[in-house]
Amino acid sequence: MDADRAEALKELSGLTEDPPPEVPAGDENLTTWNESPDLTGHAAPTFPPDDETDIAEELTEEGVEEADVDRRRAAKDEYRSDAS
């Protein structure tokens, strides 16, 4: 039973005797994680919306329209259940 506990502890602690994974050819000197993100790449440009509508206003209008459709559907369903 002590051998089982020792084996379980070994498995849970993550200590294994397996060799480390092989490094694919060409990746021996891979040091991406050591480089600062500021040293590579560039910031993507930002563009204003094509039209002059306010995004918040547009989303509000869509929400009002969806709420109106939902109220109409609910009223229609209520009317059908009362008629039955």
matplotlib code that plots the C-alpha trace (Angstrom):
import matplotlib.pyplot as plt

x = [0.0, 2.9, 4.1, 0.7, 0.8, 4.3, 3.3, 0.2, 2.3, 4.8, 2.1, 0.3, 3.5, 4.2, 7.7, 8.2, 11.2, 10.0, 12.5, 11.6, 9.8, 11.9, 12.5, 11.6, 14.4, 14.9, 13.4, 16.6, 17.2, 13.6, 13.5, 10.1, 9.2, 12.3, 11.5, 9.5, 6.3, 7.4, 10.4, 8.4, 5.3, 3.4, 0.2, -2.7, -4.2, -7.6, -10.3, -13.5, -16.8, -17.6, -20.7, -21.3, -23.8, -23.1, -22.5, -24.3, -27.3, -27.4, -27.3, -30.0, -32.3, -31.7, -32.5, -35.7, -36.8, -36.1, -38.0, -41.0, -40.9, -40.8, -43.7, -45.8, -45.0, -45.9, -49.2, -50.0, -49.3, -51.4, -54.3, -54.1, -54.1, -57.1, -59.0, -58.6]
y = [0.0, 2.4, 1.7, 2.8, 6.0, 6.8, 6.2, 8.4, 11.2, 10.9, 11.2, 14.1, 16.1, 16.1, 14.6, 12.1, 10.4, 11.1, 13.0, 16.5, 16.8, 17.1, 20.5, 20.7, 21.5, 25.3, 26.0, 25.5, 29.2, 30.3, 33.1, 34.8, 34.8, 36.8, 39.6, 42.6, 43.1, 46.7, 45.4, 43.5, 44.3, 47.6, 49.1, 48.7, 51.9, 52.8, 54.2, 56.1, 54.6, 55.3, 57.2, 59.8, 57.8, 57.4, 53.7, 54.1, 55.7, 52.9, 50.2, 51.9, 52.1, 48.4, 47.5, 49.6, 47.9, 44.4, 45.2, 46.4, 43.1, 41.1, 43.1, 42.5, 38.7, 38.5, 40.3, 38.0, 34.9, 36.3, 37.0, 33.5, 31.9, 34.1, 33.1, 29.4]
z = [0.0, 0.7, -2.9, -4.2, -2.2, -3.3, -7.0, -6.6, -4.9, -7.8, -10.4, -8.6, -8.1, -11.8, -11.4, -14.1, -15.6, -19.1, -21.2, -22.3, -25.6, -28.7, -30.2, -33.9, -36.3, -36.6, -33.2, -31.2, -30.8, -30.5, -28.0, -28.8, -25.1, -24.3, -26.7, -25.7, -27.7, -28.4, -30.3, -32.9, -34.9, -35.1, -34.0, -36.4, -37.6, -36.4, -38.7, -37.7, -38.9, -42.6, -41.8, -39.2, -37.1, -33.5, -32.6, -29.3, -30.9, -33.5, -30.9, -28.8, -31.8, -32.6, -29.0, -29.0, -32.3, -30.8, -27.7, -29.8, -31.7, -28.5, -27.0, -30.1, -30.1, -26.4, -27.0, -29.9, -27.8, -25.0, -27.4, -28.7, -25.2, -24.2, -27.3, -26.6]

ax = plt.figure().add_subplot(projection="3d")
ax.plot(x, y, z, "-o")
ax.set_aspect("equal")
plt.show()
